[in-house]
Amino acid sequence: DRCGAQHKAVVSTQSTGEHGTDLADFLHSYLQQKYQEDLLVVEWGYNIHHSCGQYRAEPHIGLFYETLTGDADDSVYSVLCTQHDALLSHLYKASLKYDSEGSLLVKHLPALLQSFYPLKEGTEIEELVTSLSDSEKINVKALFETDKDGNISSFLKKLYSQFYTERAQFVKDIHTSLVSICGSDKKEYNIQDLCKAFEVADPEKSSKDVNKLLAKVFNLSLDQLSSVGPVDRELLLQRLKSSGLTRSGPKGI
C-alpha cells in the first residue's frame, strides 16, 4: 500500500543520510521536504503512524513503529541494519564461489549461516532455511530487498523475529544475574551491580563495551556514567529492552 511504500522510502533515506537523528524528527523533516504543505505533512504523518500501529505484527513495521514512538532506541534499528549488511556481504561473497550472478544453493546455507551466527541454535538456523520454502537455489541480494510496497522477504521476517527473541532473552539473563548477585528483594540497582551482571550473562563482552552500552542506555557520556545513582529495577529493565543490546558470546555458568 501507499503507507508501506512511504515507510520504505523513509527508512531508505535515513539509512543513507545522517545518523544520530531522532526518527520522529527525521520523519517530520522528510515529509516536509517531500510535500512542502503543512496539511499534507500532518495527513501523511497520521497515515504512517496509524498504518504502522495497525500492522506492527510485521517485524520490520513493528520495529519502525516502536522506534517512532520511543519504545525502542534508534540504535536497535542501527544494530539490525549493520548485522543484515554484514550477512548480505558474507553470503554474497560465498555465492561468488559457485555462481557469478550471486546465487546460492540452499543446501550450502546452513553452514554459512552458522558460521556467521555462531550463537544461534541449530533449530534457529533450520527456521531460517525453512523460511525459503522449497527453493533449491536463491539469489542472495533478493533475500534482503523489499518490494514496491515495502514488504520484506520471509527470510528477513524470520531474522527480525529471532533478533527480538534473542534480545528479550538477553535482558532476561541480565535480570536473572542481577537477582543472583543482589537478591530478589532489591528494587534498585547501581552501575556496579549491572557490570557484575554482564560479567555473568555475557562474559565475552569487554568492560569497555559494557560501559559504552550503559552510557547509551542512560543517555550519558562515559565520564558521566560513574555519577549515576541507584536505578529503579523496572525502569532499568525497560531501558535495556529498548536499547540496541546484543550478546557478544555465550553466557557464563
N, C-alpha and C positions, 0 to 999 in steps of 0.2 A: 504494500500500500504506500501512499504518499508519505506518511509519517515514518514508515520504515526506511524509505529512501532518504528522508531528511536525517534520520539517526545515522545512517551510513555515511552521509556527507559530513556531518558534524564530527564524527569520530575520525574519519579520514583526514579532515582538515586539521583537527587538533594534533593528531599523531605526527603531522609534518610541520607543525608550527611551533610556537614557543611553549616550553614545558613550564610547570610551576604555576599555571593559571588555573584558578578555581573553575570547575566545569560549568557551574551555573553562570558565572560571569562570562566564560568563553562562549557559551550557547547564546547568551543575550547579545554579545558583540557580533557573533556570527550571523544572527538573524537580522540585526541592524544593518550590517553590511550588505546582506543579500536582498532585503526587501525595502529598506530605507523609508518605511512608513510605520509610524507607531502602532496603528491599528493592526497591520499585518504581523508585526513583531509579536504583539500580545496574542493574536489569534493563533499563530504558529507555535508560540511558546506553550500556550494552553493545550493545543492538539498533541504536541510531542509529550508533554508531561502526562496527559490523560492516557495516550496510547501506550506509553512505557509502563504506566501503572497497570493497565489492563492486560498487557502481555508480559509482565515481569517474570512469569514462569519460564519464559525462554531465557536460558542462562545469560546470553550476551545482552539482551534487553534488560534483564534484572540487574545486572552489574551497572549498566548505564544509568538506570533509574536510581539505584542506591547511591551512586556517586553524585548524581544530580541533586538528590535530597539531603546529602550529607551523611547518610548512613554508612557509606564506605568512603575511605580516603582515596584521593586521586592516585595514590601510589599503588593501590590494588590493581587498577587497570594497567598502570605502567609496568608492574611486575609481570602481569599476564601477557602483555604485548611483547615484552622482552623475551619471555620464555617461548612464545609462539614463533617469533622471528628466528630465534636460535634453533628451534626444532625444524622449521622450514629449511634453514640453511643446512642442517645436519642431514635431513632426508634427501634434499635435492643433490647435495654433494655425493651421497651414496648412490643415488639413482643414475648418475652420470657414468658409473662403472658398468651399468647394464644397458643404458639407453641414452642416446644423445639428446632426446627430447624431454628428459626429466620424468620419465615414467618408471614405476617400480612394481615389481611383482609383490602381491600381498604376502606371500609366504616369507619374504625377506623382512617384513615389517616388524614382527615381534622382537627379533634380536636387536634391530635398530632402535626401537622404542625403549627397550630395556636398558640399552647402553646409555641412552640419553636421560632416562628416568630411573636411575638405579634404586631409588627408594620405593618405587611402585611395586605392589604385589603382582604376582603372575595373573591373578584374576582381573586386575585393573588393566593390564596390558591386553588381556583377552577381550575385555569390554571394548577397548578402542578398536581392535581389529574387527570385532563383530559389527561395529557401527558402520563398516564399509559394505554391509550386506553380503552378497555372494560374488563380489568383484574379484577377479583374479589379478587384475592389473589396474593401478591407479596413477593418475597424473598428480605429482606431489604438489605443485602450486595450486591446483584446483581444490585441494583439501582446505586451503587457507583463504580462499576467495569467498566473497559474498555475491549474491545475485542482485539484480536491479532493485529489489525491494528490501535489501539489507539482510536477507536470510543467510545464515551460515550453514556449513555442512554438518551432517550428523556426527562426523568425527570431531569437529571443533566443539559442538554442543557437549559431547561426552567429556572432552578435555576440560571445558568450563566447569561441568558438574563435578568432576574429580577434584579440580582445583578448590572449589567451595568446600567439599568434604574434607580434603586434606588440611585446609586452613582451620576449619572448625575442630578437627581432631587435635591439631597442634595447640590451639588455645586450651582445649580440654586437658591436654597433657601438662601444660604450664600450670593450670589451676590445680591439678592433682599434685604436682610437685610443690606448689605453694602450701597446700593443706598439709602435706607430709612434713615440710620444713617448719611451718609456723603453727600448725594445729587447725582444726576445723572451726574453732570458735572465733578466730581472728577476723575482724571486719575490715581492717585496713592493712595495707602492705606498703613497705618502703622500697626504695630502689634496690637496696642491698638484698632484700628478700627476693625480688624479681630476678636479680642477677644470678642468685643461687638456684632459682627455679629453672632458669635457662641452662645452667650447667648440667642439670639432670635431664631436662626434656630435650635438649639439643646440644650435647657436649662438644660437637664438632664446630659449633659457632664460636668464633673468637670473641674475647671480651670487647674488642674494638667494634666488631659488628653488632654486638648486643647493645653497646652504648649508642651507636648510630641509630639502631632501630628504636630504642627507647626515647631518644631525643625526638625522633619523628612522631612517635606515639603521643608524646606530651607537647609537641609543637614548640620545642625549645632548642637552643644551641647546645653543643656538647659541654660548654663551660657552665651553662645554667643547670645541667642535669643533676649535679650534686646538691643543689639547693632545694630540690623537690621534697616536700614533706610527705607524710603518710597519705596514701590514696585509697579512697573507698573501694572495696572489693568489686562491687558491681560496676562501678564506673571504669575501673581498670580493665575488667574483662571485656566491657563493651568497646573500649578503645583498642584493645588488642584484636577483637573481632573485626573492627572496621579498618584495621591497618593492613598494609601490604606485607603480611607476615608469611615467611616461607621457612621451611626446615632445611638446615644445612647438611644433616646426616641423621643416622638412626638414633632414636632416643636411648638414654642410658638405662642401666639396670637399677 
